[in-house]
Every structure is written in C-alpha cells, then in structure tokens.
Amino acid sequence: MASARTAGKTVVGLDIEPGFVTAAQVRVGETVTVERAAGVPLSPGILRDGEVADTEALAETLRELFREHKLGKRVRLGLATHRVVVRTIDLPPLDDAKQLAAAVRFQAQDHIPMPLDQAVLAHQSLGVVDTADGPRTRVVLVAARRDVVERFHAAARKAGLRPVGIDLAAFAMIRALHDGSPGATLYVSVGGMTNLALAEGTTCVFTRAVPGGVEALAAALAERRGLTLEHARQWLAHVGLEIPLEQVDGEAEIVEEARSVLLEGVQRIADEVRNSLDFYRAQAGALAAEQAILTGPAVAIPGFCEHLGTAIGLPVTAGVVEEARAGGHGGLTPSRLAIAAGLAIEVAPARKPPLLQPEPDTEPKAEAA
C-alpha cells in the first residue's frame, strides 16, 4: 500500500539531477499516476556528480519553478551520488528496535567508507534469514555524507520549501516502476547521470550512481559541433539509434556526429552497468537480474533501450509513469518523471526502503505514512 500524503498533506516529489529539475504530485491506485508535474533545465555547474555545488543558484531555480507552477511546498528530495553507500549486513537475531539500531550503528563503521560523525545513517530490517552461520537479522544499511544531505536541504529551505525527508533516488525509482515481479530486476535511470538499482521485489539490494548520462552526451555533441545544449539534446532524440543514417533528415555532419556520440555513450553506460553488477555479484548471496527497466530521458531516444539491452545481455523495457488526467505530465517526457513520482509516495510498511532522515533537532522529520 502506498501513500502520496504525509499527515494528510500532499507531498511533491522533487528530483534534482545535473541538467534538470522535475517535480511531481501523484495519485496512487493500482499504479502510480502523475496528477501534476513541472520541470525546468538546471544550468551547468549547479550540480556536480549529483551533489549541490551552488546552493544559492539551486534555491533560485527551485523558487521560480514552484512559484510559476503553484506547487505545494512540502517536498521529498531525491539523492543520487557516488558518496551514498548501501550495504546489506547480517546481525544476530534481534527483535527490539532500539537494540537493532544500536547494533547497526556499532557495525556500520566496518561497512561504510566514511567516519560515522560525517555520515547520515538509515536502516531497514528485512527480517530473520537462514545463513551458514545460523539465523541472522538481515538489514539494509544506507549511509550518506552529511554535507551532501545538508546542502540539498539548505537549497530547498532557501527556496521557501518544506522538506519532509530526503530519500535515495534509486529507492524512488523502484517504488514508481516495480511491476509486481517477484524476481530480481535491474532499474537504470539515464539522464543527468546514470543511476542503477537492483531489487528483489521492492527491496533494493544494491545501488550505484555514476557520472555520465544523456546530459554528458548532449554536452559532448554540443562541443564537437558548436551547438547549444538544448539543440544537442534535440539532435540526439532526432537521430536516435534505429534508422540508417542516410534516412535521417538534417545536416549530414551533425547527424553522423550525433549517432557516433550515442553509440559511444550507450556502450560506456553499458560498461558501467556490467562493472557494477560484477562488483555486486562478488558478494555473498548475490542475486542475478532477470530483467531490466530503463527510465529517464534516454527512453525518448529511439533505439537506446534495445541497444542497452543487447550490450548488457538482459531484456530491457521502458519504465514510465502514466498521467492521471490529460496534461498531468505538464508537457514533460513521461520517462523523466519516474523518480519524482516515486519520491512523492511512501511504501508501507513491511519492506519499506529506509529514508535518509535529517537530524531531528535541526531539520524536519518525515512523518509516518
């Protein structure tokens, strides 16, 4: 059961990634559908590798977006950066929540590559499982650099918004796109960066965010052919990877360069996906993905889905969220809305992914659904 409301008030999912900001308000029934959405390009340099580099500029962008589209001020923000760590750890069987929290914190330093006093921690118990060492409480541990979380929070507050929580974009992607399959599914978002998550059902067991995505491809094409970023994005979508070059309308040199950038880009992204899965598979109890779901602006590039599937050796389908009514997508490409839509909801209660919560004495908490 999912909810798009916190304490009876609507929460807007806010996906901030290099090159673009997307906000979504959703309705939840059998599936997640978008009631309202809005987005705006984000100037280069405001985010770097998924982290806020210019708090004031981001705040101004958010302020204008919410003012123009009159969106609600209660927001849940997404986080996707290589400085977020997700680990699955096994602990002695523990039923008491306080004892489990203490055990997680005690063990955390052995599993995360950052000092505890510089980290924001969250965890979620997956229950007791049988292991070679006997019954153990299996826990998903999430850790993020405190300074990374605080800069996102500060930008939202400066924009006049009221953050109710900061969640991993990977978890939101799973919430929005899970199709009910019980097996392991690989989720890949390719937009301002590449964000992937492997989930069993709705439980994320591995996630990684890496620089590079459609924005990087557009920047490469823009630099090579002297185009604006917006024109480069349009050329990538126009040329795509499906039809022969001689059948693509437009200036031959730009068409050829766009196709070359796309082929190089999809191969580079596929390499990152394979390397990430190889790293994950080296862990005990690793799962094998049975399918992959691609979301993000890359879905709008003809042939990208199919080329990625061939390169990683998995069937890949496009992941999009539908609109609850005509115009609900706000004119945005549907595949761009998945993470924002997932951030607008919470999954309750049994296998709910943990939210990265701000400090209780300085920042607002996310209330229970």
N, C-alpha and C positions, 0 to 999 in steps of 0.2 A: 504494500500500500504506500503510495507516495502522496506528498502534500506540497503545494506551491505556496503555502502560507505559514507564517510564523506568528503564533499568538493571535491568530485571526486577521493578520495583516499581510497583504501581498508582498512577496519578496521578488525583486528583479534580479535575474542572473546577469552578472557583468563579466564578460570575457575580454580581458585586455591582453593583446599579443602584439608583437612587433608588426607595425604597419596598419593595425585596425583595432577598433573597439566595438564590441557588439553587446547590446543589452536586450534581454528578452523577458517577457512576462508570459506565463504559460497556464494552460488548463490541463488537468490530469484526469484521465478516464482509463480506458484500457491501454491507451498510449499517451505519450506526452505530445500536446499540440500547442503551437505558439499563438497566443492571443494578440500580442503586440510585440513589435521588435523595432529596433533602430540601431544604426551603426554610423561610424564616421572614421575616415582614414586617420591614422596616427603618424605624425611627422617622424622621419628617421631620427634616431638618436634619443628619443624619449624613453624607449625601452631598449636594452641591450641584453641579448641572450635570455629574454623573458623576465628581466629584472628592471625595476624603475631606475633610470639614470637621471631624469629631470622631473622631480616631484611637482614643481610649480606648473610646468607645461602640461603634464598629465592632468593635474587638477583643473586647469583651464579647459582642456578638451572635454573632460567629463562634465564640467559645469554647463558648457554650451550644449552638449548632447542632451542632458536631462532637462534643461530649460526649454530647448526647441521642441522636444517631443513630449514634454509634460509627463515624464515617467515618475513612478513612485520613488521615494528617497531611500527606502530600506533595500539594501543590496547585499548579495553574497558574491564575493570576488573569487576568481579562479587564479590559481598559481601553477605555473609550469616553468621550471628551470632545472638545470643540472645540479643545483645546490639543494634540491629536495631529495631525500632518501626514503625509500620504502623497503622494509625488511619484514620477512616472516620469521618469527622466532618461536621456539618451544620452551615452555616453562613448566615447572612442577604443577600438578593439578591444583588449581586454586578457585574457590567459589566466591570468596569475599572480594568485592570490588576494590576496596582500599588496599588489601594485601596484593592484589594483582597489579594495581597501579604502582605500588612500591617496588614490586619485583621487576616490572618493566623498566622503571627508571634505573634500578640497580644494574640491570643487564644492558641498558641502552648504550652505554659507553663502549661496550665491546662490539657493537654492531653499526655504529654511525661514525663517519669520519669528521666529527666536529666536537668541540668541547660542549658539555651539557649546558654550561651557563650562557652559551651563544646560540642555543637551539630552542625552537618551539616544538614540543613533543605532543603527539596524539597516538592513541592506540585503540584497537578494537579486537575483542576476543572472538575467535572463531569456534570456541568450544574445545572440549577434550577430544583428542585424537589418539589412535594407537600408533606407537612408533617402535623402533627396535629397542628403545630404552624403556618401553612401557608407556602407560597413559601420560600424555602431556597436554597442557593447555596451550593451544596454538594461537598466536597473537600477531596481528598486522601492526607493525610499528612504523609511524611516519615522523620524520624529523625535517625541519626546515630551518635555515639560518634566520635568526631573529631579525637581523637588519633587513633582510629581504621582505619578510612579512610586514614589518613596521613601515617600510616605505610605501607599499601598496595601501596600507591602512591610512597613512598620513595623507596621501593624494586624494583618497575618497573623502576623508573628513574635510579637507580644504575645499573640495568641490561642493560642500554642503550636503553630502550623502551620509547615510547612517548604516555603516557595515554591521551586519548581524553575524558575520563569520567569513573566514577565508578557507576555501576548500581547494583540493587539488583538481586541476582541470581534467586530469585523467579519470578521476572518480566521477566527475560530472558527465564526461563523455560516455562512460559505461551506463550511468543511470538513464541518460537520454536515449541510448541506442540499443540497449540489451533487448534481444528479440525473443527471449524465453528459452533459448537453447541451453541445456544443462552442461554441455561440454565446454572446453576451453576455447575462448575467442580472443583474437588479437584485434585491438582497436588502434587505428592510426589516424591522427589528425595532421594534415599537411596544410599549413597556412603561413603565418608569420614565422613559425618554426615547426619542427616535427615532434609530435608528442605521441608516444605509444604506450599502450597498457595491455597486459594480458590478464584476462579474468576468467574465473571458473564460475559460471552463472553470473551473479552480480558482484562477486568478491574479487577485488583486484589483488593479484598475487605478485605482479611485477609491473613497474612503470619506469619510463625514462624519457626525458626531454632533451633534444639536441638542437643546436642552431641549424638553420637552413630549412627552407621550405619554399613555397610559392613566391614569397616576398624576395628571397635571395635570388631566385630565378629571374624575377622581373628586374631586379637591380642589375643583374649581370647583362641581360638583354639591353636595358636602358643604357648602360655604359658602353657596350660594344657598338650600338647603332645610334647613339646620341638622342635617345628618346626620353620623354618624361616617364616616371614610374607608372602613372595611370595608363599611358599609351602602351607601355611594355606589358602591363597586365592584360590589356585588351588583345594585344597581338598573340600572347601565349594561348588565350582561350580561343582565339580565331583559328590559329594554325593547328593546335592540338597534335595528337599522335595517331589519328585514324586514317585520314585520306592521303593519297600520294601528293607530294609537294607540288607537282605540276598542275594539280587540280585546285590548289588553294589560291584564291584571289589575293592580289596585293603585290607590293614591291618584292621582287624575287629575292633580293639580298636579305631583306628583313625576314621574309618567310623562311628562308634557309637557316638564318641565324636563330630564329625562334625555335625551329624544330631541333636544331643542334643543342640549344640550351635545355630544352625539355628532355631530350634523350639522355644527356649527361646528368641532368637533375634527378630523373626517376631512377637512374642506376645508382647514383650516390645515395639517395634516400633508401633504396632497397638494400644497399650495403650496410647502412646504419641499422636498419631493421634486423637484418641477418646477424650482424655482430652483437646486437643487443640480445637477441634470442639465444645465440650461442653462449653468451655470458650467463644468462638465466638458466639454461639447460645444464650448466656445470654444477648447479646447486642440487642438494639432495631433495628428492621428491618433486622435481620439476615436471610441469605439465607440457604436453605437446598441443599446440594450437591446431584446431580442426578447420578453422575458417578465419577470415579477416574482414573487418569492416573499415572502409576508408571514409573519412569525413573531412570537412574543411574546404577551402577554396579550390583545392586540387581536383575535387569531384567535378567541378564545372569545366575542366579541361578535357575535351574529348579524347578517350583512349588512355588516360592516365591510370584509371582503375585497372584496366586489363594489363597494361604494361607492368604495373607494380605487382600484380598477382603472378605473372609469368616469372618475374625476377626473384620473388621470394618463395615461389613454389607453393602458394596457397590460393584457394578460391577467394577472390576479393569482391565484395559488393559495396555499393554506395550507401552511406549512412546519412539519412536526412530526417528532420522532424517536420511534420506536416503543420499547416496553418489551421487554427480552429475556425477561422472565418476568412472570407476573401479579404486580402490586404493585410492579413496578420503578420506576414513576413516583412512588412514595411519596405518592400522593394528589394530586399536583400536576397542573395542566393541562398536557398534553403539549407544547403550543406554547411554554410557559415554559422548556422545558429545552434548546432548541436550542443556545444559546450555551454553556451549561455543558457540554453533551455535546461540542461542538466543542473546548472548552478541554481536555478530558480526553484528546484524541488529538493526534498529530502526523502530518502528511502527509510522506511521504518518497519519493524525495529530490529529483526533478528540478525541480518547480515549487513547492517548499515555501515558503509565505509566511514572511517573517522574523519571529523572535520578538524582542521587546524584552527584552534580557538585562540583569540587574543588573550593577553593576560587579564584575569578577572578584575584586578584592582585598577587597571588603567584603560581598558578597552571593553566595548560591549560584548556580551556573550551571545552565541546563537542559542535561541530557546528551543526546547524540545518540540518536535512536530506533534 
